[in-house]
Amino acid sequence: MSIDKSQREDLVQLLEALCEDRLGRDGAARLEELVLADAASRQFYLDYVDLHGTLYWDTARGVDDSGLIEVADEPRVAGAGGLSGTSSRRWGLRVVTLATAVLVAVGLA
């Protein structure tokens, strides 16, 4: 089973919005509908989120040109106010992504 071109384009647009923290309620409902529709859509969703997470992780860790991870000498600490606005949005994105993955897993079960 494969995804048709228009469904794939819809999934890509919705997943980009999800990863950029700009997915609204209607978009989330549409994404859920598409992902739960068939196995190919679920696999595409999982592959996309896995790739995004891997790229995000590598970027956050600072992979150098040789492919080795650069480890900072001193850990970075958030300002006195705790999480910055960007950090809290990223944390929220992780929570949404995790919740969506759990929904997909429950749907598969």
VEXBABA-154409 format. One record per atom (N, C-alpha, C, O): residue number from 1; residue in three letters; atom name; x, y, z. Coordinates in Angstrom, 1 decimal. Layout:
<atoms>
ATOM     k     r    a       c1       c2       c3
ATOM   NUM   ALA   CA        X        Y        Z
...
</atoms>
This chain:
<atoms>
ATOM     k     r    a       c1       c2       c3
ATOM     1   MET    N      0.8     -1.2      0.0
ATOM     1   MET   CA      0.0      0.0      0.0
ATOM     1   MET    C      0.9      1.2      0.0
ATOM     1   MET    O      1.9      1.3      0.7
ATOM     2   SER    N      0.5      2.2     -0.8
ATOM     2   SER   CA      1.3      3.4     -0.9
ATOM     2   SER    C      0.4      4.6     -0.8
ATOM     2   SER    O     -0.8      4.6     -0.9
ATOM     3   ILE    N      1.1      5.8     -0.5
ATOM     3   ILE   CA      0.4      7.0     -0.4
ATOM     3   ILE    C      0.3      7.7     -1.7
ATOM     3   ILE    O      1.3      7.8     -2.4
ATOM     4   ASP    N     -0.9      8.2     -2.1
ATOM     4   ASP   CA     -1.0      8.9     -3.3
ATOM     4   ASP    C     -0.4     10.3     -3.2
ATOM     4   ASP    O     -0.1     10.8     -2.1
ATOM     5   LYS    N     -0.1     11.0     -4.3
ATOM     5   LYS   CA      0.6     12.2     -4.3
ATOM     5   LYS    C      0.0     13.3     -3.5
ATOM     5   LYS    O      0.7     14.0     -2.7
ATOM     6   SER    N     -1.3     13.5     -3.6
ATOM     6   SER   CA     -2.0     14.6     -2.9
ATOM     6   SER    C     -2.0     14.3     -1.4
ATOM     6   SER    O     -1.9     15.2     -0.6
ATOM     7   GLN    N     -2.2     13.0     -1.0
ATOM     7   GLN   CA     -2.2     12.7      0.4
ATOM     7   GLN    C     -0.8     12.9      1.0
ATOM     7   GLN    O     -0.6     13.4      2.1
ATOM     8   ARG    N      0.2     12.6      0.2
ATOM     8   ARG   CA      1.6     12.8      0.7
ATOM     8   ARG    C      1.9     14.3      0.9
ATOM     8   ARG    O      2.5     14.6      1.8
ATOM     9   GLU    N      1.5     15.1     -0.1
ATOM     9   GLU   CA      1.7     16.5      0.0
ATOM     9   GLU    C      0.9     17.1      1.3
ATOM     9   GLU    O      1.5     17.9      2.0
ATOM    10   ASP    N     -0.3     16.6      1.5
ATOM    10   ASP   CA     -1.0     17.0      2.7
ATOM    10   ASP    C     -0.2     16.6      4.0
ATOM    10   ASP    O     -0.1     17.4      4.9
ATOM    11   LEU    N      0.3     15.4      4.0
ATOM    11   LEU   CA      1.0     14.9      5.2
ATOM    11   LEU    C      2.3     15.7      5.4
ATOM    11   LEU    O      2.6     16.1      6.5
ATOM    12   VAL    N      3.0     16.0      4.3
ATOM    12   VAL   CA      4.2     16.8      4.5
ATOM    12   VAL    C      3.9     18.2      5.0
ATOM    12   VAL    O      4.6     18.7      5.9
ATOM    13   GLN    N      2.9     18.9      4.5
ATOM    13   GLN   CA      2.6     20.2      4.9
ATOM    13   GLN    C      2.2     20.2      6.4
ATOM    13   GLN    O      2.6     21.0      7.2
ATOM    14   LEU    N      1.4     19.2      6.8
ATOM    14   LEU   CA      0.9     19.1      8.2
ATOM    14   LEU    C      2.1     18.8      9.1
ATOM    14   LEU    O      2.1     19.3     10.2
ATOM    15   LEU    N      2.9     17.9      8.7
ATOM    15   LEU   CA      4.1     17.5      9.5
ATOM    15   LEU    C      5.1     18.7      9.6
ATOM    15   LEU    O      5.7     18.9     10.7
ATOM    16   GLU    N      5.3     19.4      8.6
ATOM    16   GLU   CA      6.1     20.6      8.7
ATOM    16   GLU    C      5.5     21.6      9.7
ATOM    16   GLU    O      6.2     22.2     10.5
ATOM    17   ALA    N      4.2     21.8      9.6
ATOM    17   ALA   CA      3.5     22.7     10.6
ATOM    17   ALA    C      3.7     22.2     12.0
ATOM    17   ALA    O      3.9     23.0     12.9
ATOM    18   LEU    N      3.6     20.9     12.2
ATOM    18   LEU   CA      3.7     20.3     13.5
ATOM    18   LEU    C      5.1     20.5     14.0
ATOM    18   LEU    O      5.3     20.9     15.2
ATOM    19   CYS    N      6.1     20.3     13.2
ATOM    19   CYS   CA      7.5     20.4     13.6
ATOM    19   CYS    C      7.9     21.9     13.8
ATOM    19   CYS    O      8.9     22.1     14.6
ATOM    20   GLU    N      7.2     22.8     13.2
ATOM    20   GLU   CA      7.5     24.2     13.4
ATOM    20   GLU    C      6.6     24.9     14.4
ATOM    20   GLU    O      6.6     26.1     14.5
ATOM    21   ASP    N      5.9     24.1     15.1
ATOM    21   ASP   CA      5.0     24.5     16.2
ATOM    21   ASP    C      4.0     25.6     15.7
ATOM    21   ASP    O      3.7     26.6     16.3
ATOM    22   ARG    N      3.4     25.3     14.5
ATOM    22   ARG   CA      2.3     26.2     14.0
ATOM    22   ARG    C      1.1     25.4     13.5
ATOM    22   ARG    O      0.4     25.9     12.7
ATOM    23   LEU    N      0.9     24.2     14.0
ATOM    23   LEU   CA     -0.2     23.4     13.6
ATOM    23   LEU    C     -1.4     23.7     14.5
ATOM    23   LEU    O     -1.3     23.5     15.8
ATOM    24   GLY    N     -2.5     24.1     13.9
ATOM    24   GLY   CA     -3.7     24.4     14.7
ATOM    24   GLY    C     -4.5     23.2     15.0
ATOM    24   GLY    O     -4.2     22.1     14.6
ATOM    25   ARG    N     -5.7     23.4     15.6
ATOM    25   ARG   CA     -6.6     22.3     16.0
ATOM    25   ARG    C     -7.1     21.6     14.7
ATOM    25   ARG    O     -7.1     20.3     14.6
ATOM    26   ASP    N     -7.5     22.4     13.7
ATOM    26   ASP   CA     -8.0     21.8     12.5
ATOM    26   ASP    C     -6.9     20.9     11.8
ATOM    26   ASP    O     -7.2     19.8     11.3
ATOM    27   GLY    N     -5.7     21.5     11.8
ATOM    27   GLY   CA     -4.6     20.7     11.2
ATOM    27   GLY    C     -4.3     19.5     11.9
ATOM    27   GLY    O     -4.0     18.4     11.3
ATOM    28   ALA    N     -4.3     19.5     13.2
ATOM    28   ALA   CA     -4.0     18.4     14.1
ATOM    28   ALA    C     -5.1     17.3     13.8
ATOM    28   ALA    O     -4.8     16.1     13.7
ATOM    29   ALA    N     -6.3     17.7     13.7
ATOM    29   ALA   CA     -7.4     16.7     13.4
ATOM    29   ALA    C     -7.2     16.1     12.0
ATOM    29   ALA    O     -7.4     14.9     11.9
ATOM    30   ARG    N     -6.8     16.9     11.0
ATOM    30   ARG   CA     -6.6     16.4      9.7
ATOM    30   ARG    C     -5.4     15.5      9.7
ATOM    30   ARG    O     -5.4     14.4      9.0
ATOM    31   LEU    N     -4.3     15.8     10.4
ATOM    31   LEU   CA     -3.1     14.9     10.5
ATOM    31   LEU    C     -3.5     13.6     11.1
ATOM    31   LEU    O     -3.1     12.5     10.7
ATOM    32   GLU    N     -4.3     13.7     12.2
ATOM    32   GLU   CA     -4.7     12.4     12.9
ATOM    32   GLU    C     -5.5     11.6     11.9
ATOM    32   GLU    O     -5.3     10.3     11.9
ATOM    33   GLU    N     -6.4     12.2     11.2
ATOM    33   GLU   CA     -7.3     11.5     10.3
ATOM    33   GLU    C     -6.4     10.8      9.2
ATOM    33   GLU    O     -6.7      9.6      8.9
ATOM    34   LEU    N     -5.4     11.5      8.6
ATOM    34   LEU   CA     -4.6     10.9      7.6
ATOM    34   LEU    C     -3.7      9.8      8.1
ATOM    34   LEU    O     -3.6      8.7      7.5
ATOM    35   VAL    N     -3.2     10.0      9.3
ATOM    35   VAL   CA     -2.2      9.0      9.9
ATOM    35   VAL    C     -3.0      7.7     10.3
ATOM    35   VAL    O     -2.5      6.6     10.1
ATOM    36   LEU    N     -4.2      7.9     10.8
ATOM    36   LEU   CA     -4.9      6.7     11.2
ATOM    36   LEU    C     -5.6      6.0     10.0
ATOM    36   LEU    O     -6.2      4.9     10.2
ATOM    37   ALA    N     -5.6      6.6      8.8
ATOM    37   ALA   CA     -6.3      6.1      7.7
ATOM    37   ALA    C     -5.7      4.8      7.2
ATOM    37   ALA    O     -6.5      3.9      6.8
ATOM    38   ASP    N     -4.4      4.7      7.1
ATOM    38   ASP   CA     -3.8      3.5      6.6
ATOM    38   ASP    C     -2.4      3.3      7.1
ATOM    38   ASP    O     -1.8      4.2      7.6
ATOM    39   ALA    N     -1.8      2.1      6.9
ATOM    39   ALA   CA     -0.5      1.8      7.4
ATOM    39   ALA    C      0.6      2.6      6.7
ATOM    39   ALA    O      1.6      2.9      7.3
ATOM    40   ALA    N      0.5      2.8      5.4
ATOM    40   ALA   CA      1.5      3.6      4.7
ATOM    40   ALA    C      1.6      5.0      5.2
ATOM    40   ALA    O      2.7      5.6      5.4
ATOM    41   SER    N      0.5      5.6      5.6
ATOM    41   SER   CA      0.5      7.0      6.1
ATOM    41   SER    C      1.1      7.0      7.5
ATOM    41   SER    O      1.9      7.9      7.9
ATOM    42   ARG    N      0.8      5.9      8.3
ATOM    42   ARG   CA      1.4      5.8      9.7
ATOM    42   ARG    C      3.0      5.7      9.5
ATOM    42   ARG    O      3.7      6.3     10.3
ATOM    43   GLN    N      3.4      4.8      8.6
ATOM    43   GLN   CA      4.8      4.6      8.4
ATOM    43   GLN    C      5.5      5.9      8.0
ATOM    43   GLN    O      6.6      6.3      8.4
ATOM    44   PHE    N      4.9      6.6      7.0
ATOM    44   PHE   CA      5.4      7.9      6.6
ATOM    44   PHE    C      5.5      8.9      7.7
ATOM    44   PHE    O      6.6      9.6      7.9
ATOM    45   TYR    N      4.5      9.0      8.6
ATOM    45   TYR   CA      4.5      9.8      9.8
ATOM    45   TYR    C      5.7      9.5     10.7
ATOM    45   TYR    O      6.4     10.3     11.1
ATOM    46   LEU    N      5.8      8.2     11.0
ATOM    46   LEU   CA      6.9      7.7     11.9
ATOM    46   LEU    C      8.3      8.0     11.3
ATOM    46   LEU    O      9.2      8.5     12.0
ATOM    47   ASP    N      8.4      7.8     10.0
ATOM    47   ASP   CA      9.7      8.1      9.4
ATOM    47   ASP    C     10.0      9.6      9.4
ATOM    47   ASP    O     11.2     10.0      9.7
ATOM    48   TYR    N      9.0     10.4      9.1
ATOM    48   TYR   CA      9.2     11.9      9.1
ATOM    48   TYR    C      9.6     12.4     10.5
ATOM    48   TYR    O     10.6     13.1     10.6
ATOM    49   VAL    N      8.9     11.9     11.5
ATOM    49   VAL   CA      9.1     12.4     12.9
ATOM    49   VAL    C     10.5     11.9     13.4
ATOM    49   VAL    O     11.2     12.6     14.1
ATOM    50   ASP    N     10.8     10.6     13.0
ATOM    50   ASP   CA     12.1     10.1     13.4
ATOM    50   ASP    C     13.2     10.9     12.7
ATOM    50   ASP    O     14.2     11.2     13.4
ATOM    51   LEU    N     13.1     11.2     11.4
ATOM    51   LEU   CA     14.1     12.0     10.8
ATOM    51   LEU    C     14.3     13.4     11.4
ATOM    51   LEU    O     15.4     13.9     11.6
ATOM    52   HIS    N     13.1     14.0     11.6
ATOM    52   HIS   CA     13.1     15.4     12.2
ATOM    52   HIS    C     13.8     15.3     13.6
ATOM    52   HIS    O     14.6     16.2     13.9
ATOM    53   GLY    N     13.5     14.3     14.4
ATOM    53   GLY   CA     14.1     14.2     15.7
ATOM    53   GLY    C     15.6     14.0     15.6
ATOM    53   GLY    O     16.3     14.5     16.4
ATOM    54   THR    N     16.0     13.1     14.7
ATOM    54   THR   CA     17.4     12.9     14.5
ATOM    54   THR    C     18.2     14.1     14.1
ATOM    54   THR    O     19.2     14.4     14.7
ATOM    55   LEU    N     17.6     14.9     13.1
ATOM    55   LEU   CA     18.3     16.1     12.7
ATOM    55   LEU    C     18.3     17.1     13.8
ATOM    55   LEU    O     19.3     17.8     14.0
ATOM    56   TYR    N     17.2     17.2     14.5
ATOM    56   TYR   CA     17.1     18.2     15.7
ATOM    56   TYR    C     18.2     17.8     16.7
ATOM    56   TYR    O     18.9     18.7     17.2
ATOM    57   TRP    N     18.3     16.5     17.0
ATOM    57   TRP   CA     19.3     16.1     18.0
ATOM    57   TRP    C     20.7     16.4     17.6
ATOM    57   TRP    O     21.5     16.9     18.3
ATOM    58   ASP    N     21.0     16.0     16.3
ATOM    58   ASP   CA     22.4     16.3     15.8
ATOM    58   ASP    C     22.7     17.8     15.8
ATOM    58   ASP    O     23.8     18.1     16.1
ATOM    59   THR    N     21.7     18.6     15.4
ATOM    59   THR   CA     22.0     20.0     15.4
ATOM    59   THR    C     22.2     20.5     16.9
ATOM    59   THR    O     23.1     21.4     17.1
ATOM    60   ALA    N     21.4     20.1     17.8
ATOM    60   ALA   CA     21.5     20.5     19.2
ATOM    60   ALA    C     22.8     20.1     19.8
ATOM    60   ALA    O     23.4     20.8     20.6
ATOM    61   ARG    N     23.3     18.9     19.4
ATOM    61   ARG   CA     24.5     18.4     19.9
ATOM    61   ARG    C     25.8     19.0     19.2
ATOM    61   ARG    O     26.9     19.0     19.8
ATOM    62   GLY    N     25.6     19.5     18.0
ATOM    62   GLY   CA     26.7     20.1     17.3
ATOM    62   GLY    C     27.6     19.1     16.6
ATOM    62   GLY    O     28.8     19.0     17.0
ATOM    63   VAL    N     27.1     18.4     15.6
ATOM    63   VAL   CA     27.9     17.5     14.9
ATOM    63   VAL    C     28.9     18.3     14.0
ATOM    63   VAL    O     28.5     19.2     13.2
ATOM    64   ASP    N     30.2     17.9     14.0
ATOM    64   ASP   CA     31.2     18.6     13.2
ATOM    64   ASP    C     31.2     18.0     11.8
ATOM    64   ASP    O     30.5     17.0     11.5
ATOM    65   ASP    N     32.1     18.5     10.9
ATOM    65   ASP   CA     32.2     18.0      9.6
ATOM    65   ASP    C     32.6     16.5      9.5
ATOM    65   ASP    O     32.3     15.8      8.5
ATOM    66   SER    N     33.4     16.0     10.4
ATOM    66   SER   CA     33.8     14.7     10.4
ATOM    66   SER    C     32.7     13.7     10.9
ATOM    66   SER    O     32.9     12.5     10.8
ATOM    67   GLY    N     31.6     14.2     11.3
ATOM    67   GLY   CA     30.5     13.4     11.8
ATOM    67   GLY    C     30.6     13.1     13.3
ATOM    67   GLY    O     29.8     12.4     13.9
ATOM    68   LEU    N     31.7     13.6     13.9
ATOM    68   LEU   CA     31.8     13.4     15.4
ATOM    68   LEU    C     31.1     14.5     16.1
ATOM    68   LEU    O     31.0     15.7     15.7
ATOM    69   ILE    N     30.6     14.2     17.2
ATOM    69   ILE   CA     29.9     15.1     18.1
ATOM    69   ILE    C     30.8     16.0     18.9
ATOM    69   ILE    O     31.7     15.4     19.5
ATOM    70   GLU    N     30.7     17.3     18.8
ATOM    70   GLU   CA     31.5     18.2     19.6
ATOM    70   GLU    C     30.8     18.3     21.0
ATOM    70   GLU    O     29.7     18.7     21.1
ATOM    71   VAL    N     31.6     18.0     22.0
ATOM    71   VAL   CA     31.0     18.1     23.4
ATOM    71   VAL    C     31.5     19.4     24.0
ATOM    71   VAL    O     32.7     19.7     24.0
ATOM    72   ALA    N     30.6     20.2     24.5
ATOM    72   ALA   CA     31.0     21.5     25.1
ATOM    72   ALA    C     31.8     21.3     26.3
ATOM    72   ALA    O     31.5     20.4     27.1
ATOM    73   ASP    N     32.7     22.2     26.6
ATOM    73   ASP   CA     33.5     22.1     27.9
ATOM    73   ASP    C     32.6     22.4     29.1
ATOM    73   ASP    O     32.8     21.7     30.1
ATOM    74   GLU    N     31.7     23.3     29.0
ATOM    74   GLU   CA     30.8     23.7     30.1
ATOM    74   GLU    C     29.4     23.6     29.6
ATOM    74   GLU    O     29.1     24.0     28.5
ATOM    75   PRO    N     28.5     23.0     30.5
ATOM    75   PRO   CA     27.1     22.9     30.1
ATOM    75   PRO    C     26.5     24.3     30.0
ATOM    75   PRO    O     26.9     25.2     30.8
ATOM    76   ARG    N     25.5     24.5     29.1
ATOM    76   ARG   CA     24.8     25.7     29.0
ATOM    76   ARG    C     23.6     25.7     29.9
ATOM    76   ARG    O     22.9     24.7     30.0
ATOM    77   VAL    N     23.4     26.8     30.6
ATOM    77   VAL   CA     22.3     26.9     31.6
ATOM    77   VAL    C     21.4     27.9     31.2
ATOM    77   VAL    O     21.8     29.0     30.7
ATOM    78   ALA    N     20.1     27.7     31.4
ATOM    78   ALA   CA     19.0     28.7     31.0
ATOM    78   ALA    C     19.2     29.8     31.9
ATOM    78   ALA    O     19.7     29.7     33.0
ATOM    79   GLY    N     18.7     31.0     31.5
ATOM    79   GLY   CA     18.8     32.2     32.3
ATOM    79   GLY    C     18.0     32.1     33.6
ATOM    79   GLY    O     17.4     31.0     33.9
ATOM    80   ALA    N     18.1     33.1     34.4
ATOM    80   ALA   CA     17.5     33.0     35.8
ATOM    80   ALA    C     16.0     32.8     35.7
ATOM    80   ALA    O     15.4     32.3     36.7
ATOM    81   GLY    N     15.3     33.2     34.6
ATOM    81   GLY   CA     13.9     33.0     34.5
ATOM    81   GLY    C     13.5     31.6     34.2
ATOM    81   GLY    O     12.3     31.3     34.0
ATOM    82   GLY    N     14.4     30.6     34.1
ATOM    82   GLY   CA     14.1     29.3     33.7
ATOM    82   GLY    C     14.2     29.1     32.2
ATOM    82   GLY    O     15.1     29.5     31.6
ATOM    83   LEU    N     13.2     28.4     31.6
ATOM    83   LEU   CA     13.1     28.2     30.2
ATOM    83   LEU    C     12.8     29.5     29.4
ATOM    83   LEU    O     12.0     30.3     29.8
ATOM    84   SER    N     13.6     29.7     28.4
ATOM    84   SER   CA     13.3     30.8     27.5
ATOM    84   SER    C     12.0     30.5     26.7
ATOM    84   SER    O     11.5     29.4     26.7
ATOM    85   GLY    N     11.5     31.5     26.0
ATOM    85   GLY   CA     10.3     31.3     25.2
ATOM    85   GLY    C     10.5     30.3     24.2
ATOM    85   GLY    O      9.6     29.5     23.9
ATOM    86   THR    N     11.7     30.3     23.5
ATOM    86   THR   CA     12.0     29.4     22.5
ATOM    86   THR    C     12.1     28.0     23.0
ATOM    86   THR    O     11.6     27.0     22.5
ATOM    87   SER    N     12.8     27.8     24.2
ATOM    87   SER   CA     12.9     26.5     24.8
ATOM    87   SER    C     11.6     26.0     25.2
ATOM    87   SER    O     11.3     24.8     25.1
ATOM    88   SER    N     10.7     26.8     25.8
ATOM    88   SER   CA      9.4     26.3     26.2
ATOM    88   SER    C      8.6     25.9     25.0
ATOM    88   SER    O      7.8     24.9     25.1
ATOM    89   ARG    N      8.7     26.6     23.9
ATOM    89   ARG   CA      8.0     26.2     22.6
ATOM    89   ARG    C      8.5     24.8     22.1
ATOM    89   ARG    O      7.7     24.0     21.7
ATOM    90   ARG    N      9.8     24.7     22.2
ATOM    90   ARG   CA     10.4     23.4     21.7
ATOM    90   ARG    C     10.0     22.3     22.6
ATOM    90   ARG    O      9.7     21.2     22.2
ATOM    91   TRP    N      9.9     22.6     23.9
ATOM    91   TRP   CA      9.4     21.5     24.9
ATOM    91   TRP    C      8.0     21.2     24.6
ATOM    91   TRP    O      7.6     20.0     24.6
ATOM    92   GLY    N      7.2     22.2     24.3
ATOM    92   GLY   CA      5.8     22.0     23.9
ATOM    92   GLY    C      5.7     21.1     22.6
ATOM    92   GLY    O      4.8     20.3     22.5
ATOM    93   LEU    N      6.6     21.4     21.7
ATOM    93   LEU   CA      6.6     20.6     20.4
ATOM    93   LEU    C      6.9     19.2     20.7
ATOM    93   LEU    O      6.3     18.3     20.1
ATOM    94   ARG    N      7.9     19.0     21.6
ATOM    94   ARG   CA      8.2     17.6     21.9
ATOM    94   ARG    C      7.0     16.9     22.6
ATOM    94   ARG    O      6.8     15.7     22.3
ATOM    95   VAL    N      6.3     17.6     23.4
ATOM    95   VAL   CA      5.2     17.0     24.1
ATOM    95   VAL    C      4.1     16.6     23.1
ATOM    95   VAL    O      3.5     15.5     23.1
ATOM    96   VAL    N      3.8     17.5     22.1
ATOM    96   VAL   CA      2.8     17.3     21.1
ATOM    96   VAL    C      3.2     16.1     20.2
ATOM    96   VAL    O      2.4     15.3     19.9
ATOM    97   THR    N      4.5     16.1     19.8
ATOM    97   THR   CA      5.0     15.0     19.0
ATOM    97   THR    C      4.9     13.7     19.7
ATOM    97   THR    O      4.5     12.7     19.1
ATOM    98   LEU    N      5.3     13.6     21.0
ATOM    98   LEU   CA      5.2     12.4     21.8
ATOM    98   LEU    C      3.7     12.0     21.9
ATOM    98   LEU    O      3.4     10.8     21.8
ATOM    99   ALA    N      2.8     12.9     22.2
ATOM    99   ALA   CA      1.4     12.6     22.3
ATOM    99   ALA    C      0.8     12.0     21.0
ATOM    99   ALA    O      0.0     11.1     21.0
ATOM   100   THR    N      1.2     12.6     19.9
ATOM   100   THR   CA      0.8     12.1     18.6
ATOM   100   THR    C      1.3     10.7     18.3
ATOM   100   THR    O      0.6      9.9     17.8
ATOM   101   ALA    N      2.6     10.5     18.7
ATOM   101   ALA   CA      3.2      9.2     18.5
ATOM   101   ALA    C      2.4      8.1     19.4
ATOM   101   ALA    O      2.2      7.0     18.9
ATOM   102   VAL    N      2.1      8.5     20.6
ATOM   102   VAL   CA      1.3      7.6     21.5
ATOM   102   VAL    C     -0.1      7.3     20.8
ATOM   102   VAL    O     -0.5      6.2     20.8
ATOM   103   LEU    N     -0.7      8.3     20.3
ATOM   103   LEU   CA     -2.0      8.1     19.6
ATOM   103   LEU    C     -1.9      7.2     18.4
ATOM   103   LEU    O     -2.7      6.3     18.2
ATOM   104   VAL    N     -0.8      7.3     17.7
ATOM   104   VAL   CA     -0.6      6.4     16.5
ATOM   104   VAL    C     -0.4      5.0     17.0
ATOM   104   VAL    O     -0.9      4.1     16.5
ATOM   105   ALA    N      0.4      4.9     18.1
ATOM   105   ALA   CA      0.7      3.5     18.6
ATOM   105   ALA    C     -0.6      2.9     19.1
ATOM   105   ALA    O     -0.8      1.7     18.9
ATOM   106   VAL    N     -1.4      3.6     19.8
ATOM   106   VAL   CA     -2.6      3.1     20.3
ATOM   106   VAL    C     -3.6      2.7     19.2
ATOM   106   VAL    O     -4.2      1.7     19.2
ATOM   107   GLY    N     -3.5      3.6     18.1
ATOM   107   GLY   CA     -4.3      3.3     16.9
ATOM   107   GLY    C     -3.9      2.0     16.2
ATOM   107   GLY    O     -4.7      1.2     15.7
ATOM   108   LEU    N     -2.6      1.7     16.2
ATOM   108   LEU   CA     -2.0      0.5     15.6
ATOM   108   LEU    C     -2.4     -0.7     16.5
ATOM   108   LEU    O     -2.6     -1.8     15.9
ATOM   109   ALA    N     -2.5     -0.5     17.8
ATOM   109   ALA   CA     -2.8     -1.7     18.7
ATOM   109   ALA    C     -4.3     -2.0     18.5
ATOM   109   ALA    O     -4.8     -2.9     19.1
</atoms>
